């Protein structure tokens, strides 16, 4: 399955006014980078959000989240959000903004 281009477009719309935004094809989907740091992405029909190691447990306790594991080895600090968790625009924006906040907390690359 290719990635959900509709979801990617919705993410792009949320991020459209962010300075330093770059969209990059990766991991069979698309990643959204801010100043060289990945904030979020789309893999198949899932939203991927970079929440950081400190935010990982709290994010995993929210509905519709799964470990970010596309290789057989889960990556702590990242979560996947099932389609049900981003059906509403407000929910999608909240997740994307969490990824933005984490990416902006890192030094530019």
N, C-alpha and C positions, 0 to 999 in steps of 0.2 A: 504494500500500500504506500502510495506517495503521501506526502504530508498534506494536511488540511489547509489548502490555500485560502479558504474563507477565514479560518481562524488566524492565519498569518496576516491577512489584510486587516482584520480587526485589531490585532496587536500593533501593526504599523500605524493605524489611525490613532491609537492611544499614544504612541511614541512620536508622532509626526513633528512635534515642536521641540523635541529634545535635541540639544546641541550635541554634535559629534556622533550622531546615530549612523551606524553602518549595518546593513543586512548582509548576512553571509550564509551561503549554502553550506551546511555541514551536517554530519550524522544522519544523512538521508532526509534532512528537513532544512529548516532555516533558523539561524541564530541572530539575535538582535544585540549589537555591541554598542556600548557607549564609552567613548574615549579609549577604545581598545579592550574593554572589559565586557564580558558577556553578562547581560542582565536577564534575558529570557530567550525562549525559542519555541519552536513547534516541531514536534516529532510525531509522525503519523497524525492521530487526532488528539494528541495531548499537548497541553501547554507545559513547558519546562521553565522553572523559575529558580534563579540563583538566590538563595536565602541566607547563605553563610552558615558556617558550622554552629554559631551561637543561636541562630534562628531556626535551625533544622527541626528540633523536637517540637517546637510550637507549631511550625508549619505542618508537620506530619500529624498533628492532633486535629487538624481542620478536616472537614468533610471532603471527600473525593480526592484526597492526596495519596500518592504512591511514591515509593523510593524511585529516584532517578537511576534506572538500571536498564541500559540498552545493550550492555556487553556481557552481562552475567556477573558484574561486580558493581554494586550500588555505590553511588558517589554521595558522601555526606556533604551537606551544604547546598544540595540541589533537591528539588522535588518535582514530581510530575503531577499535574492536575487533570483529572478526567474531564471529558466534555461537559458532564453535568455540573461541574464546579465553575464553569466559565460561560454558561448559557446566558446569564444576565450580564449586560454591559458593565454594571457596577462591580460585579464580582471579578470580571476579567480585568478591569482597571485596577482594582485593589491588588490583585496578584502581580500585575505588570509593574505597578508602582513599588511594590516590595522589592522586585528585582532591580528596578532603577535605583532605589535607595541603596541597595547593597553595592551595585556596580559603581555608583558615585562615591561610595566610601573608600574605594580603592584608588591608588595613584594611577594616573593615565599611563597607558603603554605606548 
